[in-house]
Amino acid sequence: MKNPFAILAEASDSIRPMKSSTAPDITRTTPTPSGRRVVTELNFDSPPKPIAEFAGRPDFPECALGEHIDIGGYAGVLVEIVNHSIKVKSPEGIMQSFNFPRLRQIYGPDPRREVNEVSIPVEQPRSVPRPPEPPPPAPKRKVITEPNFDQKVKAIRVFASRPDFPECALGEYVDIRGYSGVVVEIANQSLTVMSRERERRRFDESLLRRLYGRP
């Protein structure tokens, strides 16, 4: 399934602070005449936080402005909010835009509807209690128990452009933006990649296809 919310921006994009004749703002953000909020000081020192920590909050995306975040394996600082988009700048200077209503839909909590039912009490005949319903089946998983780190490392775009992605990448030694490891699991529309040091990272399948699946 394609994910249209990610829009790759040009690497030359940059965020410039507003000039003001008044005293300088002591915060990290600056309001622009168009109502946008822009981060003027980028901090990549702290580890990136998953976007799910912010997408479910009522003050999203303002609560994530200036934070070092991770969206499906793409990490960077949220530097600007404009209209229905947020702009995230990576440590390499690459700027990428995301539709934040779509992020809230994907990574936010599931909406729950409260239904108030009004019933008229009537006498019901005694019936045999129903047996409990079986639990839902576990999501289908494909797992590699013994990863092979002796094979050649291949860029993720070699597999992301194929119609059988992500299954074709299972067990392969891949490189995703400098992080190398073997794809050891595919489940819930995500890939789990294990490095030689046994560190595991999850990557969103649709985002990888969007970023690296182009010819």
N, C-alpha and C positions, 0 to 999 in steps of 0.2 A: 504494500500500500504506500502510495506516494505521500509525502508530507510537505505541503506547500508553504509552511510557515517560515522556513528558513530561507533567507535571501542573502546570498554572498555579496558583500560590498567590496569595492576596490581597495587594494592594499595601501593606496596612497592617501585614503581618507584620514583626517586627523581632527582632533578636538582642540580648539583654541579658546582660551579664557576671554571673557568680555572685558573690555577696557571701561573704566569708570572714573569720573572726576571726583567722586566721593571717597570716603575711607574704604580700604580694601575689605572685602568680605572674609571673615575668618573661617567660614565653612568651606567644604570641598566642592560645593555645587554653586552654580551661578545661573539665575533665571535670565532668559533671553527675552527680547521684545516680543517674540511670537508666542511666549508662554512655555517654551521648552526649558527643560532643566538639563544642564551640562556639567559633567565632572571635569574639573580643571587639574586635579592631582590624581594620578593613577598609582595604585599600590598593588603589586603582584607578590608581595612577600608572604602573605598568608595563603594557606592551601585553598584551592577553589571549593566553594560550597555547592552542593547540588541545587539546581533550580527549584526542585520540589520543596525545599525549605522556605521558599518565598512565594511560589505560585499559588499556594492555598490561602495566603493571608489577605484580608480585605484591603490592605493598603498597597498591594502589588500593582504596578511594578516600582512605585516610589520607594518601598522598603528595601529594594535591591540596588538602588542607585549608588554607584561607587563601590559595590561589593565585587569581590573576585568570585565568579560563579562558573559552574560547569553545566552546559546544556548538551546532553547526549554525547559527551566526549570532547566538545569544543569549549575550551576554557578561556576566560578573559574578564575584563572589568566592564561593568555596565556603565557606559559613559554618557548616554543621552537617551531621553524619552521624548518622542515626538509623535503626535497623532496616536495611532494604534501600534506603534513600533518601538522597540528598544534597540539600541546599538551597543554591541559588545566588541571591545578591542582586545585582541590577544597580545601576549608579550612580544610576539614577532611583528606587531604593528598592523595585523590584518583586522579590518573592520567588517563585522557581519551584523545584519539586521534580522530581527525576529518579530513576528506578530504576537504581542503579549496576550491578547484574548485566546489565541490558539494555544499558547504555552499554559495558560491557566486551565484550559480545557483538558490538556494532556497530562500535566503534572500536578494539578490541583486535586483536592478531595472530590470524591464522587458525590454529586448532588443527591439529596434524599427528599422525597416528597412526603409531607405529613397529610394523611387522609383521615378526616373525621367521619366516622360512620354512625348513623342514627338508625337503630333497629327497634322494632316493636317486640317486646317479649312475648313469645308464644311457647306453648308446651311442645317439647320435642320428645319423640320416643327414644328410649335408651338404645344406644348403638354400641357396637364393639369398637373400642378405640383403634384408630389407625396406627399401623406401625410407623416408626420414625422414618422420614425420608433419607435415603442414602446421601452421603456428602457428595458434592460435585467432584467430578474427576479432576485429578491434578493436571496442570498444564503440561502439554507435550514438551519434553526436553530431549535434547541431543547432547550427549556428554562424551568427552574424551578423557579417559582415566590416566593415560600415560602419554603426556605431551612429548613430542619429538623436537628437541632444540638443536639437533644436528643438521637439519635441513636449511636451505637457503631462505633468507628473509625476503619477503615480497611486499611491495606496497599494497595497501588495502584497495587502491583503485583498480588493481588487476582483477579483483573479484567483484567489487561493487558494481561494475558495469555489466556483469553477466546476469542473464535472466534467472538463473538458479541461485542467486545470492539470497540469503547468507549461507545456505547449506554447502555451497562449493568452497567456503572458507573454513569449514570445520576441520580442525586438526592442522591447519596451515600456520606457518610461522610468518606473521604479518607485521607491518610497521604502520602505525596510525599516528601521524604528526609527531614522530620521534619516539613514541612508545612502542617497543617491540615485544612480542610474545606470541604464544600459540593460542589459537581460538579453541578453547576447551569446552564451551557450552553455548548452545543456542536455545533460548526460551523466552517467552513473553515479548517477542519482537525486539530482542536485544542479544548482543554477543558478549560473552565473558572471555577476556584475554588474560592469560597468565604469563608473566615474565619469567626469566631464568631464576630470579630471586624469589619466585613463588608469590609475587604480588599479583592481585587480581583487579582488573578494571572492567566495568560494563560500558558498552557503547550502544546507542540507539540505532537499530537497523535502518529505519527510514531516514534518519539524519545522515548516516554514512552513505546511503544510496544517493541522497540529495547532493552531498558535498563532493563525493568522489565517483559517482556513477556516470558522469558525463563523459562522452567520447573525447 
